[in-house]
Amino acid sequence: MSDTFIVGADMIKFGRYPDSSPFELAADAALLALDDASLTIQDVQAVFAGSTFNSASMVAQRMLQLIGQTGAPCFNVSNACAAGATAVRQAILAVKSGEYDVVLAVGAEKNPRGLMGGALTDGPPPEGLFGSVAPPSFFAEAGMIHVNRYGTTIEQIAQVAVKNHHHSTMNPKAAYQIETPLEEVLASEMIAWPLTKLMCSPNVDGAAAVIIVSEKKAREMGMGRAVRIRGSALVSDPFEPRTPDMFDPNTVARLGAAKAYEQAGLGPEDLDMVELHDCFAVAELLHYENLGLCADGEAARLIDSGETALGGRLPVNVSGGLLAKGHPIGATGVANIVEIVYHLRGEAGARQVEGARIGLAHVLGFASVAACGVHILEKA
Amino acid sequence: MQAQQRGAVREAKGRDLGTASNTIAGPEADLAPKSGHKVVRVGPDGEAWLEASRCSNCGAVMAERTRACRSCGARNTLVPFRPKAIGTLYSWTVVYRSFPGIKVPFVSAVVDVDGGLALKGTLRIDDHDSLKFGMPVRIEFDDAGGAKDKDGRPYVGFHFVAEGASA
């Protein structure tokens, strides 16, 4: 089956948009991506929209209502933090099916404010009574396994936030663009040991979009700025004995990475850059190992080495990551792909990863169960 | 959290609804305590115990009341069993910021319970520095913070305490 290509990619600046609807945010991102591809909404044959909190209200059609109701079929997908990656993957499959040559995938979200979560149970509200069901606690507990097994320190976890916030100062579309020195990260409000506030991704609004086309269409348009999709994997969490009480972000991420690497015929050693799901600082360390960027138990050494900072051997989250760029749930999985596209085209400005040819974008969605999306992209 | 729950127990005892250990009979029997958690079962006499399932096909243990084994998919293979109310600490975090109205800090713990069950709960422990991976803990049933369902039936919940700590 022929390859698919991204020919348009862009996002709005992530942040708080109290006066905009999620449909308006989606529309703004879609128009940016269309302009980037020099296409119009009339060229788009199908729309895939990823959103978690807003999906039930037909985000894709509501977006078309704002930019052109062409009658194109719309697919509204929700998959927790993997919603955006799910929309992109379904868009890729739609083109691969041969039915469409030009499709639009958009991720858009107006996040609720404050701490997310809270289970829908018929018993007493579980928070505090039966441990914690807040997202920071799940990742703190998963991180504490790494602490126990390998002696990882709070300072090493904090270094992820220091690095990603530093990267964000070079990304005008990041919600926060502020240097956060180690002392500041450690001194910020403790949320769930060992995660302080600056080690937690902020709830912000945002939208991002990509235009995916067939090889035929890409050649017709000229391959100059096209990006080839080498791998596109979406998996769900397989059974693990301690789940769901013990959150396991690792098994599902390893499964997703293995499938994406296999599809691409590539391995971690081939990557020039990675955008991974640092919803909490400790998650980045876990995913270094899950994505095979280092051996098990070596994640803390990897962050200490500086190799994952811009200018290092394998820069990770040069966008600022979810920690600084912000985490509008359904938009995140598309935005991670947009960031890779910027770099493969050499258009990433001050944070450009020099000579980047191959990049990996990873997201992990969870709501007591989990989903993982992994895309591997190559400069065409 | 401990003070809050102790307060709730006192409040419950002050009313005529009784507690998990104080059974109500007769016309008020529908106000008998009920389970407030997936692994807690409550008998007609108010006695509480833990219950989980083990798959007779693949051996997987699960707390959820599933339609089939969530490990191997086999049907009609889940056999209920009653884990003893003891275990060891597998992971934890100390929660300092929670949802509005939830008293902090508290320890959110994942415990490897007897029989292969993993269970998340609140570990009541005053000295957070004494938390250790693998430390033995005990499960104690409680009144779920004084929570009641819409009909006024009290829930039975549980919490962890360090083994050796006084109840």
Chai-1 contact restraints between the chains, C-beta under 6 A:
chainA,res_idxA,chainB,res_idxB,connection_type,confidence,min_distance_angstrom,max_distance_angstrom,comment,restraint_id
A,L115,B,F99,contact,1.0,0.0,6.0,A-B,restraint_1
A,G123,B,G36,contact,1.0,0.0,6.0,A-B,restraint_2
A,P124,B,G36,contact,1.0,0.0,6.0,A-B,restraint_3
A,P124,B,A144,contact,1.0,0.0,6.0,A-B,restraint_4
A,P124,B,A147,contact,1.0,0.0,6.0,A-B,restraint_5
A,P124,B,Y155,contact,1.0,0.0,6.0,A-B,restraint_6
A,E127,B,S98,contact,1.0,0.0,6.0,A-B,restraint_7
A,E127,B,F99,contact,1.0,0.0,6.0,A-B,restraint_8
A,E127,B,I102,contact,1.0,0.0,6.0,A-B,restraint_9
A,G128,B,M1,contact,1.0,0.0,6.0,A-B,restraint_10
A,G128,B,I102,contact,1.0,0.0,6.0,A-B,restraint_11
A,G128,B,F106,contact,1.0,0.0,6.0,A-B,restraint_12
A,L129,B,A144,contact,1.0,0.0,6.0,A-B,restraint_13
A,L129,B,G145,contact,1.0,0.0,6.0,A-B,restraint_14
A,L129,B,G157,contact,1.0,0.0,6.0,A-B,restraint_15
A,F130,B,G121,contact,1.0,0.0,6.0,A-B,restraint_16
A,G131,B,S108,contact,1.0,0.0,6.0,A-B,restraint_17
A,G131,B,K120,contact,1.0,0.0,6.0,A-B,restraint_18
A,G131,B,G121,contact,1.0,0.0,6.0,A-B,restraint_19
A,G131,B,T122,contact,1.0,0.0,6.0,A-B,restraint_20
A,S132,B,V95,contact,1.0,0.0,6.0,A-B,restraint_21
A,S132,B,S108,contact,1.0,0.0,6.0,A-B,restraint_22
A,S137,B,T93,contact,1.0,0.0,6.0,A-B,restraint_23
A,S137,B,V95,contact,1.0,0.0,6.0,A-B,restraint_24
A,S137,B,S108,contact,1.0,0.0,6.0,A-B,restraint_25
A,A140,B,T93,contact,1.0,0.0,6.0,A-B,restraint_26
A,E141,B,S91,contact,1.0,0.0,6.0,A-B,restraint_27
A,E141,B,T93,contact,1.0,0.0,6.0,A-B,restraint_28
A,E141,B,V110,contact,1.0,0.0,6.0,A-B,restraint_29
A,M144,B,S91,contact,1.0,0.0,6.0,A-B,restraint_30
A,I145,B,S91,contact,1.0,0.0,6.0,A-B,restraint_31
A,N148,B,F133,contact,1.0,0.0,6.0,A-B,restraint_32
A,M190,B,Y96,contact,1.0,0.0,6.0,A-B,restraint_33
A,I191,B,R97,contact,1.0,0.0,6.0,A-B,restraint_34
A,A192,B,T93,contact,1.0,0.0,6.0,A-B,restraint_35
A,A192,B,V95,contact,1.0,0.0,6.0,A-B,restraint_36
A,W193,B,T93,contact,1.0,0.0,6.0,A-B,restraint_37
A,W193,B,V94,contact,1.0,0.0,6.0,A-B,restraint_38
A,F239,B,R70,contact,1.0,0.0,6.0,A-B,restraint_39
A,F239,B,S71,contact,1.0,0.0,6.0,A-B,restraint_40
A,R242,B,A118,contact,1.0,0.0,6.0,A-B,restraint_41
A,D245,B,V110,contact,1.0,0.0,6.0,A-B,restraint_42
A,D245,B,A118,contact,1.0,0.0,6.0,A-B,restraint_43
A,D245,B,L119,contact,1.0,0.0,6.0,A-B,restraint_44
A,D245,B,K120,contact,1.0,0.0,6.0,A-B,restraint_45
A,M246,B,V110,contact,1.0,0.0,6.0,A-B,restraint_46
A,M246,B,A118,contact,1.0,0.0,6.0,A-B,restraint_47
